[in-house]
Amino acid sequence: MDRLDTLSDAPLGRDSVYPDAYDAGLLFPISRTVNRAALGIEASSLPFVGEDEWHAFEVSWLNARGKPVVAVARFRLPADSPHLIESKSWKLYLNGFNQARFESRERVIDLLTRDLAATAGAPVSVELFDVDDEALGPRKMPGQCLDELDIEINDYTPHAEHLTVGEAVVEETLHSHLLKSNCPVTGQPDWGSVLIRYQGAQLDREGLLRYLIGYRQHQDFHEHCVEHIFIDLMERARPERLLVLARYVRRGGLDISPWRGTPGERPPQPLRLARQ
């Protein structure tokens, strides 16, 4: 694939004809390298482990007799994959399944796994759930919520200078539902919640909340916002362990929930919020 470093040919922000046939060629890869370079991240030595977890709520196909099947899909892309997948191309690709016949759910999983892995350049996990499966949640964010802090805000761009620490060493989990960023192509708002679990010098909570609210007018992809937060926290607070996880609200039937952590960290599972 040769469309890896630019969004100029991506379907995002363009009028699109929704497909009526399965077509793996609709998937559009975007190199992770360009945005990571701005944060000083080198592909050969990533400072984190992690995944991009997607849920798709508009998944359907026809069985061998033409009867519709509906499902919710969960996809997990490893953070060390060379490419992420542009979200609108993903939606168009999934729409191509709507009138396609497949003999089994396993065949659908096989195709999704193959096509997404080929686009991301790394193995991709695919699960299909019934629409009322209790495994999907919802759940509540663990830890303490920062949102009741009575602080004044007059700047809505992320500044790492807000991230300060005290002398006490703690292990704690904090979260906020005030995360908002904007699509770098369309400018559409992306609403989400963010969880920060760490061990190290105690973060000033008011400063942390100011920093997180600073993404409110920031334009970037969900995955890059999480990496930005991770890098800033590592550089400013220098924790021994760190996990940053965002749960973004869906748009067009897809939501994205990336996480990045120091080696050995894993997110709490399952964790889906009511507004997702």
Secondary structure by P-SEA (a helix, b strand, c coil): ccccccccccccccccccccccccccbbbbbaaaaaaaaccccccccccccbbbbbcbbbbbccccbbbbbbbbbbbbccccccccaaaaaaaaaaacccccccaaaaaaaaaaaaaaaaccbbbbbbbccccccccccccccccccccccccccccccccccccccbbbbbbbbbccbbbbcccccccccbbbbbbbbccccaaaaaaaaaaccccccccaaaaaaaaaaaaaaacccccbbbbbbbbbcccbbbbbbbbccccccccccccccc
